[in-house]
């Protein structure tokens, strides 16, 4: 992965563009479940995995006036790298993601409340470490499972990826309806 930071757009700058009627197209690359919980009005949900798998189909419908959005900016930066590698280098990332947008007092559309992916990862990892630590008192070697989880979390931080998050995003609770690539592209086309 490249260490070049993605060009960022602050929540204040984006809010100003929206108020002036010059809003860029917003692509929210979070899971459909996360998107339904809270998203920036007018944004399009194109889950990161869908964007990666179908980037060639999306490319003709995107231009430099697109801002990529996720929870904190990390998945959006990954989406930017993917699209830059496919020939679209001028995309920007919302600095701090939806969290920073909402913290700045900007409007969000809300749906049913659910836990975000980061919180789910912390719950699962913490539960496994706690359980295997307690189990290790009775079963020799059980604590090594917790050690493996710790190693995985360390790798996730260093590589800026999270295998546990990817696995959790595939659960029905997080997936929501399957992304219809044609409908997503049609939505992007009508917004341009």
C-alpha angles and dihedrals in degrees: 000000000000118000093212107120117239115250103262134210116203120231089244092053092047092047089052091051090050092049091049091052092246097108115157119225109275119216112193107200097189124112117282089249092055091045092052091052094057135341141160110269112259095019123135120227111226106161114226095242091050090048091050094047095045102030092127090058094047097044098079090054097051131075138172092283093078127107119200117219136190135148098288106355101265100100089042089054089051090050089050091053091049093050093042088054088052092053106274105105102158101074121123132214125222103246109239092003125231090333092062091041092055093041088056088059095251118148124269131184111232133209132170113331118251137159116271120238096257092055091048091052091050091050095049096042093045093047093050092048092047094046096046091044091055092040089052089070089067104023115051112230097016089114088067089075089061089048090054090051089051090051090049092051091049090051090047091055094046096045096037090232132104122208091187090053090051091051093047091048088062093061114107089242090063102031103063115177117352113262112258102212094198092052091047091051091046089052091051091047093051091048094055 
